[in-house]
Amino acid sequence: MQEYRDNTESRREKLHAEIDKKWAKKLAREKEIEERRSRQEETRLKELKEAQAALTEKRLLSLVQKLDQLRMLRRERLKREGHFFPEEDQEFYERIQQQEQGLARRKKEQEERQDKKKQVRNERVEARQQRMAQQKKLEQSEETAIGSNDSNEGRKGRVKKQRPKEPIPSEVTHLPLLSPSPIFPPPHAVAQTLDIPSTLIELSEQEACDQRDPEEIQMIRELWAHYVVDEDSPDGSCIPLDLGYPPLPSSHFWAALLFK
């Protein structure tokens, strides 16, 4: 009886051992299958992600290419309009340098023209001053000669003396009439820039007028009035630049002579 129990127990233990062994093998197979299935799923997901990434990259690359083409078209349009791009480096700086050189060259040419105009204007002023000095010397010599003759004949006899009017000299009537310009101003504009005391001019004019006959003063006045034009004349003042300052008498002495 005891032996039977022992045999039954041993068989039961063997059976349980075989069951446990088979169960362990089954669990191992299931675990292996699960791991293999998991690896396959991971591989499939990885391949899917890679495919999606490749598709996204392809789309982005196509978009970048199209944007680059659009950018190039816009840059070409801006270049045709005259825009510069600093990233072009040498070409951009060469254009800027050419512009700076052009501005400097134009500025230098303008300064040279201004210097030339100023030099010509100074030469004309100097020539006019020399002519004025010669004219003044000539008038002083004529006034001295007239004064010596008048002192012998007497003041009253000189006033009553009738002298024929002298014709306008041909060299005066044929002087070229030049319109004033900003480069060469008329003589009266240059005369205003000279610092000559008004009292000295008035005294010299007074002495010269006292030593001349009214007919001679009237003749000089007519000579000067020959070149005077109206203020609304389209040509402006027709006083020739080579005539210099107006000869005596001035307006107030001429009015005083008419009043007498």
C-alpha positions in Angstrom: 0.0 0.0 0.0 2.7 2.3 0.9 4.6 1.4 -2.2 1.6 2.2 -4.3 1.3 5.6 -2.7 5.0 6.3 -3.3 4.7 5.3 -7.0 1.6 7.5 -7.4 3.4 10.4 -5.8 6.4 10.0 -7.9 4.3 9.8 -11.1 2.4 12.9 -10.0 5.7 14.7 -9.4 7.0 13.6 -12.8 3.8 14.7 -14.5 3.9 18.1 -12.8 7.5 18.4 -13.8 6.7 17.7 -17.4 3.7 20.1 -17.3 5.9 22.8 -15.8 8.6 22.1 -18.4 6.1 22.3 -21.2 4.5 25.4 -19.7 7.9 27.0 -19.5 8.6 26.1 -23.1 5.2 27.5 -24.1 5.9 30.7 -22.2 9.3 30.9 -23.8 7.8 30.4 -27.3 5.1 33.0 -26.6 7.7 35.4 -25.3 9.9 34.9 -28.3 6.9 35.3 -30.6 5.9 38.5 -28.8 9.4 39.9 -29.0 9.6 39.0 -32.7 6.2 40.6 -33.3 7.3 43.7 -31.3 10.5 43.9 -33.3 8.6 43.7 -36.5 6.2 46.4 -35.3 9.0 48.6 -34.4 10.7 48.0 -37.7 7.4 48.7 -39.5 6.9 52.0 -37.6 10.5 52.9 -38.2 10.2 52.4 -41.9 6.9 54.3 -41.9 8.6 57.2 -40.1 11.5 57.1 -42.5 9.2 57.2 -45.4 7.2 60.1 -44.0 10.4 61.9 -43.3 11.7 61.4 -46.8 8.4 62.5 -48.2 8.4 65.6 -46.0 12.0 66.4 -46.9 11.2 66.0 -50.6 8.3 68.4 -50.2 10.3 70.9 -48.3 13.2 70.7 -50.8 10.7 71.4 -53.6 9.3 74.3 -51.7 12.8 75.7 -51.0 13.7 75.4 -54.7 10.5 77.2 -55.7 11.2 80.0 -53.1 14.7 80.3 -54.4 13.5 80.7 -57.9 11.0 83.3 -56.8 13.8 85.1 -54.9 16.0 85.1 -58.0 13.2 86.5 -60.1 12.6 89.3 -57.6 16.3 90.1 -57.3 16.6 90.3 -61.1 13.6 92.7 -61.2 15.1 94.8 -58.5 18.5 94.9 -60.3 16.8 96.1 -63.4 15.3 98.9 -61.2 18.7 99.9 -60.0 18.8 98.3 -56.5 22.1 97.1 -55.0 22.6 94.0 -52.8 25.4 94.0 -50.2 25.8 90.2 -50.2 27.1 90.5 -53.8 30.2 92.0 -52.2 32.7 93.2 -54.9 30.1 94.1 -57.5 28.1 96.2 -55.0 31.2 98.1 -53.7 32.4 98.7 -57.2 29.2 100.3 -58.1 29.3 102.5 -54.9 32.9 103.4 -55.7 32.0 104.4 -59.3 29.2 106.6 -58.0 31.5 108.3 -55.5 34.1 108.9 -58.2 31.5 110.3 -60.4 30.3 112.7 -57.7 33.9 113.8 -56.9 34.6 114.3 -60.6 31.5 116.4 -61.1 32.2 118.4 -58.0 35.8 119.1 -59.1 34.6 120.2 -62.6 32.0 122.5 -61.0 34.7 124.0 -58.7 37.0 124.5 -61.8 34.2 126.3 -63.6 33.5 128.5 -60.6 37.2 129.4 -60.3 37.4 130.2 -64.0 34.3 132.4 -63.8 35.7 134.1 -60.8 39.1 134.7 -62.5 37.4 136.2 -65.6 35.2 138.4 -63.4 38.2 139.6 -61.5 40.1 140.4 -64.7 37.1 142.4 -66.0 36.9 144.3 -62.8 40.6 145.1 -62.8 40.3 146.2 -66.5 37.3 148.4 -65.7 39.1 149.9 -62.7 42.1 150.7 -64.9 39.8 152.3 -67.5 38.2 154.3 -64.8 41.5 155.5 -63.5 42.6 156.6 -67.0 39.3 158.3 -67.6 39.6 160.1 -64.3 43.1 161.3 -65.2 41.9 162.5 -68.6 39.0 164.3 -67.0 41.2 166.0 -64.5 43.6 167.1 -67.2 40.6 168.5 -69.2 39.2 170.2 -66.1 42.6 171.8 -65.4 42.8 173.1 -69.0 39.2 174.4 -68.9 39.8 176.0 -65.5 42.8 177.9 -66.7 40.9 179.1 -69.8 37.8 180.1 -67.7 39.9 182.0 -65.2 41.1 184.3 -68.0 37.7 184.8 -69.6 35.7 185.3 -66.4 32.8 183.4 -64.8 29.9 185.4 -66.4 31.3 185.3 -69.9 31.8 181.5 -69.7 28.2 181.0 -68.6 26.8 183.1 -71.5 29.1 181.5 -74.0 27.2 179.2 -76.5 29.0 176.1 -77.6 27.7 173.8 -80.3 26.7 170.3 -79.3 29.3 167.7 -80.1 28.1 164.6 -81.9 28.2 161.3 -80.1 31.6 159.7 -80.8 31.5 156.8 -83.2 33.6 154.6 -80.8 30.9 155.1 -78.2 27.9 154.4 -80.4 29.5 151.2 -81.8 30.3 149.7 -78.4 28.6 146.2 -78.1 25.6 146.2 -75.9 25.8 143.3 -73.5 22.9 142.1 -71.4 23.7 141.5 -67.7 24.3 138.0 -66.6 25.1 136.3 -63.3 28.6 135.6 -64.5 29.4 139.2 -65.7 27.3 141.7 -63.7 26.7 145.2 -65.1 29.0 148.0 -64.1 26.6 149.6 -61.7 26.4 146.2 -59.8 30.2 146.1 -59.6 30.4 149.7 -58.5 28.3 149.0 -55.4 30.9 146.5 -54.2 33.7 149.1 -54.2 34.2 150.9 -50.9 34.5 154.5 -52.1 33.4 157.2 -49.7 30.4 159.1 -51.0 31.6 162.4 -49.7 34.8 162.2 -51.9 32.7 161.4 -54.9 30.3 164.3 -54.3 33.1 166.8 -53.7 34.9 165.7 -56.9 31.6 165.9 -58.9 30.8 169.3 -57.4 34.3 170.6 -58.4 34.0 169.1 -61.9 30.5 170.5 -62.4 31.6 174.0 -61.3 34.4 174.0 -63.9 32.2 172.9 -66.9 29.7 174.7 -69.0 26.0 173.7 -68.8 26.1 172.8 -72.5 29.0 170.4 -71.9 27.3 168.9 -68.9 24.1 168.5 -71.0 26.1 166.8 -73.8 27.7 164.3 -71.3 24.3 163.6 -69.9 22.9 162.9 -73.3 25.8 160.6 -74.0 25.1 158.6 -70.9 21.3 158.6 -71.5 22.0 157.1 -74.9 22.5 153.7 -73.2 19.7 153.8 -70.7 16.6 151.7 -71.3 13.3 151.3 -69.4 13.1 149.1 -66.3 10.5 146.8 -67.9 12.7 146.2 -71.0 13.1 142.4 -71.6 16.8 142.9 -72.3 17.4 144.6 -69.0 20.1 147.3 -68.8 21.8 147.9 -72.1 24.7 149.7 -70.5 27.8 148.2 -72.2 30.3 146.6 -69.8 33.2 148.4 -71.5 31.7 151.8 -70.7 32.6 151.8 -67.0 31.0 154.2 -64.5 28.6 156.8 -65.8 30.3 160.1 -66.5 29.4 163.3 -64.7 27.0 164.7 -63.7 25.1 162.5 -61.3 21.3 162.7 -60.9 21.2 165.3 -58.1 23.7 167.6 -59.7 21.8 167.4 -63.0 18.6 168.3 -61.1 20.3 171.2 -59.5 21.5 172.4 -62.9 18.0 172.2 -64.3 16.6 174.1 -61.2 19.1 176.9 -61.8 
